[in-house]
């Protein structure tokens, strides 16, 4: 039996539900810039993925499928039948899987700054990151992580925000990080994308060096009902381009709920 | 007598500096971090000299004169020789007394390397030095191994030469600490239709045998299988010389990735004992 995950919830109970899946080495707290605004019109459920935030690491073996099942079990426990799904980075990879695993539950999909496949050098890189975390914890990697996640300009002009994210990374358990890194090292959702049946928004950071724009455009081309958009940011798009992200994704969700409200 | 402070090996390829983001900035960034880690570790050892082991890519030597092994005896070296390499050209200090001692010791030990007072370094040495942040910081003695134009020195001979060089360094009275950096791509093809193909099976087995340490199976595998890993893979000879310098101690692999976009299996690491 898959255990439900920890969540942080905001917004009216009868509003359409939106489920948020965060990046590796963060938690539901990542969505703080979006929560209040989206809670005006949606029932927002921000999930702590296994081994992150207040959710313990699930039992072995860790896999994208298992993490997707945990999210599903969480929505079952909350009695939420249908919802839109917003995933960022690692959260996007899980969302891709979940949209195919439970098409009857997912009304709309937002895939932000997340790939569908780790090619061999990236596989080795993620194994390397996992090994380094096992040996030295996340402290050694946090600087490199923040460099990947934000543009130099954002780091220079928004130090307090970057510090908050640094704390979020450092509060992640090594085991949780390693499990997620190992899942990313074997990531291959390429064959699933064409089977995603709901409307999707694929969103990129136009200065994201971790996830190339081209890879996201390709995802958007493969998913039947999808469109591509970008915001001015590096990888952590919902933080660096917070207002833009909140508006673009919020609009997309509202539109989708409106056009499918009869369902 | 000099101490061998640390022995390291890294892959080299000119595209690491010329097409930095070809494999994706995240992957190349991670690999650059490994280079900086090795650079920092070498600097932390405070070596008085650095023995560099690589091959000459038909810049100093051509078909008219192709030594199997050549030790540089210059007081300084310029590089990179390649005008197209996106690395600033600079003059780096040489470690002439160390190189001269190694040369003499090699002759005494039954090896006959050539020597040169006029070498210009190419991407094989310059790119790793640049990426590791070591360029020009430590006086260097370059050893060039023919990995380019057959007939090539046998794999077991490279290990044996390394053992002689290890003895040479340890018997050198003028310096305290010497670090060693060998560079060479593992599986890769240059200028063939297979360019971009990386034989990961070969690379994994080669690295496993290095990690194991034992010289005979390592040399036998290298000799028998190098053809399957591309014409550039002949550069594993540089790794084998370094392996011999350590007395064939086990290799500690920091990172390996088959980077097709850089046409090469990229590995980096350090021998556990020198």
Interface residues (C-beta under 8 A of the other chain):
Chain A: X119 X120 X121 X122 X124 X125 X128 X129 X144 X148 X209 X210 X211 X212
Chain B: X21 X23 X24 X25 X26 X27 X29 X30 X31 X33 X34 X200 X255 X256 X257 X258 X259 X260 X261 X266
